[in-house]
Amino acid sequence: MSIEIVESPGPIDAALLEGFERRLPATLPGDFRSFLLSTNGGFSHSYSLDYTSTAFGEQSTAIFLWGSLGAPFKQNYFMSIEGVSESAKGLIPSGTIPIASPESGHELILLSLNRENYGAILHYDDETAPEKATSKVAASFAAFSDRLKLVRRRS
């Protein structure tokens, strides 16, 4: 499914994206790079994701906030990937970056940049025991976006 962004912090160019990758240091997977270059995240319609939690089995969550570059930290619906990464350091698994925030407020959708799981999309729940807080939901951003279901349109 194509993720329709309703409000974005504004476009970014390749230079800004490459600067972010140098600071990581890692190269983002092509499908997520394309998403950032075409939308730069922001506020979307509400999409449902069904997944299997390592702690609770079959679950569903709703996502409406997508990570952005060059955006103020969680201001006016925008989620700064770098800002949330910094504030969640030591909580989220190393080698991951937050790319979306479900509606619950205690969950994050993460992108793995680790060699063994590069490009995989993970669900993270900070109200779950650390050893069970992270669940793999898709092998890639493209596979992840294909699993999303539109549940509520926003104006």
C-alpha positions in Angstrom: 0.0 0.0 0.0 1.2 3.5 -0.8 1.5 5.6 2.4 -0.4 8.9 1.8 1.1 11.7 3.8 -1.4 14.4 4.7 1.0 16.9 6.2 4.7 16.9 5.8 7.5 19.1 7.3 8.6 19.8 3.8 10.8 18.1 1.2 14.4 17.1 1.6 17.1 16.7 -0.9 19.7 14.0 -1.4 22.4 16.1 0.3 20.4 16.2 3.6 19.7 12.5 3.4 23.4 11.7 2.7 24.4 13.9 5.6 22.1 11.9 7.9 23.6 8.6 6.6 27.1 9.9 7.3 26.0 10.7 10.9 24.5 7.2 11.4 27.0 5.9 9.9 25.0 3.6 7.6 23.3 3.7 4.2 19.6 3.4 4.3 17.8 0.7 2.3 16.7 2.0 -1.1 12.9 1.6 -0.4 13.1 3.7 2.7 15.4 6.3 1.1 12.8 6.7 -1.7 10.0 7.1 0.9 12.0 9.9 2.6 12.9 11.6 -0.6 9.4 11.5 -1.9 7.5 12.4 1.3 9.9 13.1 4.1 7.4 11.5 6.4 4.9 13.5 8.5 1.3 13.0 9.4 -0.7 10.4 7.4 -4.1 8.8 7.4 -4.3 6.0 10.0 -3.0 2.6 8.8 -3.5 -0.6 10.7 -0.6 -3.2 11.0 -1.3 -6.7 12.0 1.8 -8.5 13.4 2.9 -11.3 15.7 4.3 -10.0 19.0 7.1 -12.0 20.7 5.3 -11.2 24.0 1.6 -11.3 23.2 1.0 -13.2 19.9 -1.3 -11.7 17.3 -1.6 -8.0 17.6 -2.7 -4.9 15.7 -1.6 -1.3 15.9 -2.5 1.9 14.1 0.2 4.1 12.6 -0.2 7.8 11.6 3.1 9.5 12.3 6.1 8.9 10.1 9.7 9.9 10.8 11.2 12.9 9.1 14.6 14.5 8.6 15.2 18.1 9.4 11.9 18.3 11.3 11.5 19.7 14.8 11.4 17.0 17.5 7.7 15.9 17.8 6.4 19.3 17.0 3.2 19.8 15.0 2.8 16.1 14.4 6.3 15.7 13.0 8.6 13.1 14.3 12.3 13.8 13.9 14.1 10.5 13.3 17.3 11.9 14.8 15.5 13.4 17.8 13.6 10.3 18.7 16.8 8.2 18.1 18.6 10.3 20.6 15.9 10.3 23.2 15.4 6.5 22.9 19.1 5.7 23.0 19.7 2.8 25.3 16.0 1.7 25.0 15.6 0.7 21.4 17.9 -2.0 20.0 21.3 -0.7 18.8 21.6 -0.5 15.0 18.0 0.5 14.6 16.3 3.9 13.9 12.7 4.9 14.6 10.7 5.4 11.4 7.1 5.7 12.6 5.1 6.0 15.8 1.8 4.1 16.4 -1.1 5.9 18.0 -0.6 4.3 21.4 2.4 6.5 22.2 4.5 3.7 23.8 5.4 1.9 20.6 7.8 2.6 17.8 8.3 1.2 14.3 12.0 0.6 13.8 14.2 0.1 10.7 17.1 -2.3 11.3 20.5 -1.3 9.9 22.3 -4.3 11.4 24.1 -6.6 9.0 22.2 -9.7 10.0 18.7 -8.0 9.7 19.5 -5.1 7.4 16.3 -3.4 6.1 13.9 -5.3 8.4 11.1 -3.5 10.0 10.6 -4.1 13.7 7.8 -3.2 16.2 9.1 -2.0 19.6 6.9 -1.7 22.7 8.4 0.1 25.6 5.9 -1.4 28.1 7.1 -4.9 27.5 10.0 -6.7 29.1 13.2 -5.8 27.2 13.8 -9.4 25.9 10.4 -9.4 24.3 9.9 -5.8 23.4 11.0 -6.1 19.7 9.1 -8.1 17.1 10.1 -8.4 13.4 7.1 -7.4 11.2 8.6 -7.4 7.7 11.8 -8.1 5.8 11.8 -4.6 4.2 10.1 -1.2 4.2 8.3 -2.2 0.9 7.0 -5.4 2.4 5.9 -3.5 5.5 4.0 -0.8 3.6 2.3 -3.6 1.6 0.9 -5.0 4.9 -0.7 -1.7 6.0 -4.4 -1.3 5.8 -6.1 2.1 5.6 -8.5 2.4 8.6 -9.2 6.1 8.9 -8.8 9.0 6.5 -7.8 12.3 7.9 -8.7 15.6 6.3 
